[in-house]
């Protein structure tokens, strides 16, 4: 699967390459650790996938969204319920999968 960012005038379209890596066996956490540091590594349905870290605009959008949500729901003194943790690119382990969403809470 392949997506890409491309600039057209003053608009930016997402550029990202999702690469599947064949290991000949179910992928393990060791495969994730061996991935190049400039790539995000995930295991989805026993296959290793990597993609580049988010571009600056994407990272800024995620950070801004985290601030907006975090300010409202993390602290009780802002009128929200409090107690939420908003994390940017956390590494989540579920069953045999390792997922790295842009934002989680």
Phi and psi in degrees as a GROMACS rama.xvg file:
@    title "Ramachandran Plot"
@    xaxis  label "Phi"
@    yaxis  label "Psi"
@TYPE xy
-141.382  129.085  UNK-2
-125.357  157.395  UNK-3
-146.847  149.593  UNK-4
-95.0411  141.654  UNK-5
-149.519  137.529  UNK-6
-91.5074  127.191  UNK-7
-126.089  106.598  UNK-8
62.8632  -124.83  UNK-9
-99.4877  10.6367  UNK-10
-105.428  140.921  UNK-11
-112.33  129.993  UNK-12
-107.699  144.54  UNK-13
-61.9622  131.994  UNK-14
-120.113  112.119  UNK-15
-151.38  142.589  UNK-16
-119.398  120.266  UNK-17
-97.9663  119.358  UNK-18
-113.708  127.185  UNK-19
-90.1487  138.114  UNK-20
-115.868  121.706  UNK-21
-83.2965  123.607  UNK-22
-109.739  -9.87128  UNK-23
76.6998  6.36288  UNK-24
-159.789  168.433  UNK-25
-60.6799  134.857  UNK-26
-66.727  150.296  UNK-27
-125.793  173.36  UNK-28
-62.625  -29.799  UNK-29
-59.5521  -37.5827  UNK-30
-63.4811  -40.1627  UNK-31
-62.0322  -45.069  UNK-32
-65.3242  -27.4533  UNK-33
-82.9301  -7.99406  UNK-34
-65.2382  147.366  UNK-35
-57.9806  142.492  UNK-36
-63.0758  -21.3749  UNK-37
-83.823  1.40264  UNK-38
-121.225  146.621  UNK-39
-87.0766  129.166  UNK-40
-111.571  135.93  UNK-41
-137.415  151.615  UNK-42
-113.745  118.465  UNK-43
-126.626  119.125  UNK-44
50.9721  48.7995  UNK-45
70.2748  6.64818  UNK-46
-111.057  142.531  UNK-47
-87.1778  129.499  UNK-48
-125.252  143.79  UNK-49
-131.628  154.855  UNK-50
-152.183  158.601  UNK-51
-63.9875  156.351  UNK-52
-62.3473  154.88  UNK-53
-59.1304  144.509  UNK-54
-66.0531  162.961  UNK-55
-54.2029  -45.6475  UNK-56
-64.6178  -39.162  UNK-57
-64.9836  -45.902  UNK-58
-62.2548  -41.2673  UNK-59
-63.2725  -42.3964  UNK-60
-62.2644  -44.1877  UNK-61
-64.4602  -42.1088  UNK-62
-63.6428  -43.9169  UNK-63
-62.4132  -43.3868  UNK-64
-63.0784  -40.7518  UNK-65
-60.5551  -39.8643  UNK-66
-65.9428  -46.2101  UNK-67
-59.9765  -50.1893  UNK-68
-68.3638  -44.1633  UNK-69
-61.4215  -44.0409  UNK-70
-61.6746  -34.8174  UNK-71
-79.6193  -38.3416  UNK-72
-113.045  -13.9202  UNK-73
-78.672  -40.9459  UNK-74
-109.823  136.439  UNK-75
-69.6506  -32.556  UNK-76
-69.821  -4.92879  UNK-77
-98.4166  14.4612  UNK-78
86.3837  -1.90001  UNK-79
-91.6066  177.387  UNK-80
-73.1494  -21.6219  UNK-81
75.1054  165.787  UNK-82
91.1573  -6.80982  UNK-83
-81.7043  143.334  UNK-84
-113.355  123.016  UNK-85
-108.153  119.824  UNK-86
-118.571  138.369  UNK-87
-96.8089  123.325  UNK-88
50.9613  52.621  UNK-89
-73.5183  151.495  UNK-90
-94.2289  111.174  UNK-91
-103.239  132.483  UNK-92
-110.303  122.365  UNK-93
-140.932  119.967  UNK-94
52.7753  -124.867  UNK-95
-99.5767  15.8952  UNK-96
-107.07  148.638  UNK-97
-125.889  117.127  UNK-98
-119.685  146.089  UNK-99
-130.369  84.5869  UNK-100
-72.5048  159.474  UNK-101
-61.8578  -41.8673  UNK-102
-146.534  139.979  UNK-103
-143.455  152.338  UNK-104
